[in-house]
Amino acid sequence: MPGPILFDAVIFDLDGTLVATGGFWVAAARTGARRAFEELGLARELPEAQAWLSMVGFPLEVGFRRVFPDLSPAQRAHVMKRCVEEEEKAVRGGQAAFMPGARDALVELRRRGLKLGIASNCAMGYLKRMQEELGLSELVDAARCLDSPRVHTKSDMVRDLLELFETRSAVMVGDRSPDAEAAHANGLPHVHLAQGLAEAGETIEFEAQLFDLAELVPLLERRGAWIEDALMRARVLDASKSKLCATTLGVTGRLLAGKSIFARDVAKLLRARRIPCAVVALEDYLLGAPAGELSPLEHVQATFDLDGLIETVIQPHRRGEPVVTRAGEVLPGDGLLILQGLFLTHPRLRGVLERVLSLELDEAVALRRLAAREGDPEILIRARRTSLPVQRAFDEAFPPSQRADLVLPAENPLGL
């Protein structure tokens, strides 16, 4: 049986990822360039195929500037215009085709209920032609390109799609370095398609690599298997994955470790097995920022209403009583109460939580994710000066390796 896909959305690059651009672009570009050279009175050799393919995935003006650095801006613009004209003819003539496995992957992901987007460094005219010729409009929820409103870069496209889809639980799939940069600028994992159009030696950071898009759906299912394995290792679920071994679970870790989405996904998995559960956020019990110099223990006690949380939610639930969360969710006494937030290895909380799972994340990755989510330099400055030092001191006083039932590396949301 296929496993669940816990991500909400997948954003794809277009050329070299969904579309087999190499099948028409090189021949069309050569024809267009030949026409332009004759019109401009230029006697020169046509670039090799790899030079034309090197343009794909970047803004077209950038690619033409790299391949034709000796031409004047007006000459380059004329060559590009003729190449685009020939490309349009090729696409309208039915030469555009999906990459292997691409259409099947889109159909299956859409069937599973995921939101699908396209982010491409192309012009709107090209994007619309591809949508029409390949029927992408019926398979993809939204597409963005360099001509889209509020867009200057591929990172902007991805950010806009995430806002539209109202989620941060997403994956970016692409074949070139701008795709990886756009993914990481938005705090998303990048899945690199190795059979795409990346040049030899091109540096591309990725969290997973595929050689065919037929591998994408099984890859996305890995997160569910990763979380289920963690629940069994932490003795929250039994080996059959159908019975609880505990009724309270804390999901903790440092800033931007992915606690809230991890807790949400735990609940998704359990509900699919008809196991009742509810997620409570420690932040819902925030009192305010404490003043003055405090120890890690004092800081947590001054920041959160621990008494209210423990006395009205955790302890009644541990006694087998149904509870109502601050979000209005009713949890029966035999279900799993999932508390997510910072500082859950605090003695008062650890003493009432049967299991605690801690997500481990390097501070540099946390800051990159924070920059992607907030985009405000002041927030990064405050994190460096206040939040991270407090969390560091807290972990030194109450080490997750000693106080949590399981410490789980969380740099890769794909669970690899």
N, C-alpha and C positions, 0 to 999 in steps of 0.2 A: 504494500500500500504506500502511495506517496505521502511524504511528511508534509506538515503545514508550512506555509511561507508566512513568516511573522512580519516582514516588512510591509509598509503601506504603499510604497511607490518605487518604481524604477525609472530612471531618466537615462535615455540613450543618446549618444552621438549619432549622427546620420551617416555621413560618407565614411566608408571603410568599416562601419559597425553594423548598421542596418542595410545599407545600400552598397552593392558591389561596384563602386565608382570606377575602379580600374578597368572595367569592361567597356566603358564608353568614353571616359574623359581623355585618355591619352590620344586616341585617334581623332577625337573631335578637336582637341586643343592643337594638334599638329596641323590639321586642315585650316583652322582659324588663323594660326600663326603664319602659315604659308601665304594665306590671303593678305594678311596685314603687312608682311615683309614686302610683298610685291607692291602694295599700295603706298608704302612708305619709301620704296626704292632702296630697301636694305638687302644686301647680298650676304647672307649668313646661314650657317648650318642650324637645323632645328635641334632643340635640346633632346637628350635621350629620354626614354620613358620614365626612368627613375626621377629625373628632374621635374617632370610634370606631376608625378605622383607625390613628390615632396610638398607640393602646394596644398594638397588635400588635408583638411582638418584645421587649417589656419585661415584667417581672413584672406580673401583672394588677392587683395592689393599687396599684402605682406609676401605671399608666395611669388607673385610676379616681380616684386622688387628684389627678392633673393635670386631668382633665376635670370633676370635681365637687369643687373645692376648698372650696366653701361648705357642703357637706353635713357632718354630723357623722360620725365613724367608724362608728357603728352604722347610720346611714342609707346610707352608701356601701357597707358590707358587705351590706346587704339588697338594694340595687340590683344589686350585682355577683352575688349569689347567683341572682337571678331571670334575669339576662342569661346566666349560665352554664347554667342549666336550659334556656333556650331554645336555646342553642348546642348542647347535648347532643341535643335533639330534632332539630335540623337535621342534625347529623352522622349520627345514627341513621337519619334519613330519606333518606340517600343524597346529601346536598347537598355533601359534601366532595369535592374533586377535586384532581388534581395540577396544579401549575404547568406551562405549556407546556414540553415537552422533558424534564421531570423524571424520569418513569418510565423513558424510554428511556436517559437518562444513567445512572441507577442500574443498570439491567440490563447496560449495556455495561461499566461500571466493575467490576461484580461478575464479569462474564465474563472481564475482564482480570486478575482475581485480587487487586484492591485490597480492603482492609478499609474498610467504610463505617460511619459513625456519625452519630447525630443529637444535637445539643445545643440544647435549647429551653427558654426561660423560661416553661414552662407547668407545670401540675400533672400528677401521674401519671395521674389518670383521663382527662384529655384526651389525653395521649400514647398511652395504651393504646387509646383509641377510634380514634384516627387510624391506629394500627398495624393494628387489626382491619379498619376500613372500607376502607383503601387497600391492604392487603396489604403494609405496610411491613416487617413482621416477616420476610417471606420475602426481602426485598431488602437489608436493613440488618443488620449484625452486632451492633450494640449501640446503645442510645439512653439519654440522660440528660436529666433535667429537674430542676426546683427541689426535687422531693420525693425525689430519688435520694440514697442514703447518701453522706456526705462532701462534699456539694455545698451551697454557699451562693450561688454566682454562676455565670454561664455560663463564666467562665474555669476554674472548678473542674471543670465538666463536660468541657471540652476536655482538661484535664490528666488527668482520670480515664480518658478514652478513649485518650489517647496511652499511658498506662501499660498499659491493657488490651491494646492493639494492639502494645505493645513496640516503638515506633518514634517518631522525631522527624521522619521524612520524610513529612510530611502537609501538607494544604491545608485551610483553612476556607472554606466557601462560605456567604455570607449576604447579607442585604439591608439591615440596619440597623446603627447604630453599635455596639450591644452585641456584634455578631458580629465586627466589626473589632477591638474592644477585647479580646475573648476570644482571637482569633487572635494578636494581637501580644503579649498577656500570656504566651503560650506559645511565642513565637518562630516562629510559623507565618505564611506568606503568606496574605493575605485576598483572596478573589475576590468582588467585589461584584456582586450581581445587580441591575442597574439597573431591571428591570421589577417589582421587589418593592414593598414598602410604605414605603420611606423618604419622609420628609416633605421638602417643598421647603426648601432651605437647611440640611438636616441634614448635619453634617460627618462624613464617613466616609472613613477612610484605607484605601487598598487597593493591592495590587500588580498587580491586573488587574480589568477590568470587563467583564461580559457583559450582553447585552440579552436573551438566551434561553439556557436551560440546554442547548440543542442545541449551543452553542458550547463547552461545558465540556471534552469529551474532546479536541478539537483543541488547546485551550489547554494542557491537561496534557501533551500530546505535545511541546509546545514546548521543554521542558527537555532532552529527548533531542537535539533538533535543535541546541540551543544548545551542548551539550557536544560533539557531533560536529563542529560548526563550529570550536570551540576546538581540538580535537585536530588538525584539518587545518591551521588557522592556525599552530599551534605545531609543525607538521611531525612529528606523531606518527603520523598516519594519512595514507595517500595519498588522492588525489581520489576513488578508487572506494570508499573506506571499508572496503576488504577486506584491505589489506596494511599492515603496520607499516613506518614509516620510522625507528623507533628501538626500542631494547629496554629503555630505562630512562626513567621519567618521574617527576619530582617535582611534587607538588601542595602548594603552600605558601600562606602568607597569615597574617594576624594572628589573634588570638584570636576564635573563633566565626565565622570567615569561611565555614564550611561545608566545610572540607577533607576530613573523613572521609567525608561523604555524597557529595561530588563524586567522590572517588577510588572509592568503592563503585559509583557510577553509571557511571563510566568502565569499570569491570570488567564491569558488567552489559551495557553496549553491546557490548563486545568479545566477550564470551562468546556473545552472541546471534549473532555472526558467526563463531563457532568459532575465535576468536583466543585462545590461552591467555594468561592473565594472573594476577597475584596482587598483593594489596595488603599493604604492610608499613607499620606505624605507627612513626614515630620515637620515640614515647612508650614503645614496647616496649623501647627501649634506654636508658631513663632510669636514671641513676646516683643521683640525689638532688639536693636543693637545694644549690647552692654557697654557701659562706660568704664574707663579706668583699666589698669593693669590687672588681669585675672589669670589664674591658672587654667589649664585646659578643662579641668573638671568644673571650675566655677564658671567658665565661659559658656559651656553648654547649658548648665543649670540656669544661668541668667538669660540665656537667649530663647529657650524653649519652655513651654508649659508641660514639663514632664509629668507633674502630678495629674494634670487633667487627662493627658494621653493614657497614662498607666491606669488610673482609677476608673475612668469612664469607658475605656475601650479594651485595653490589653488584658487586665485582670478579669473583668467579667467574661471575656471570650475564653480565657483559659479555664474558667469555672464551667464552661459549656453553655453559657448564656448567649442568646442572640444579641448582637450589638448593632447600632446604627452609626455609621461613620459621619463625619462632618460634611461629606459630599451627599449624604442622604441615602447611602447604600445600606441595605439590611443584610447582615451576614449571620447565618445560622451558627449555632454553637459548635457544630461538627465540621465547619469549613475552615479554610486556611486564611488567616489574617496576615497580609503581607505589608509590612512597614518598610518604606523606603526613605532614605535620607542620609545625611552626614552623621557621623558621631554615634552610630548605633552600637559600638563596642563600649560606650559609656557604661560604667558599672550598674547604674539604675536601670538602664534599658536592657543591657545584656542579661541582667538577672531575671527579667520577665519574658525574654524572647527565647523560645526553645531552640531555634536554629538561627544562625547569622551567616550570611554569605557576603564576602567583601570583594568588590571589584577593584583590581589593581591597575593603576594608570600612571604612566610617567608624567611628570609635571609639564614637560615641554609639549606633549601631546594635548594635555588638558588646556594649556594656554592657547594652542592653535585652535582647538574646538571652541574655546570661549570667544576668541576673535571672530571666528566664523559665525557664531550665534548672535553676538551682540554688535560687533562692528564699531564699538565705541572705545577709543583709546583710554578714556578715564576708567572704564570698568576693568580693563587689563591692568592698569596701574594699581587700582585698589586691590585687585586679586593678588598681585605680586607683593604688595605692602602688608596686606591684612589677612585675606582669606587663606592663602597657601601657607604662610608661616603658622597660623593657628592650627590648620589641619596637620601640618608637619609635627608640631609640638604635641598635638593630641595623639597622633599615631605612635610617637615615641613613648608617651605615657601609657597608652593602651594599644599595644601592637596588634594589628589584625591577624598576624601569623600565629599569635598565641590565644587570641580571644574569639576569633571567628571559626566556624566549623569548616569553612572552605574559603580559600583565597583564590580568586579566578582572574587570570590576566584578561584585561578588557580593551586592549588597544585595537583589536580587530573585531568589529561588531558582527562580522560574518561567522564568527565562531571557529576560525581556522587556526 
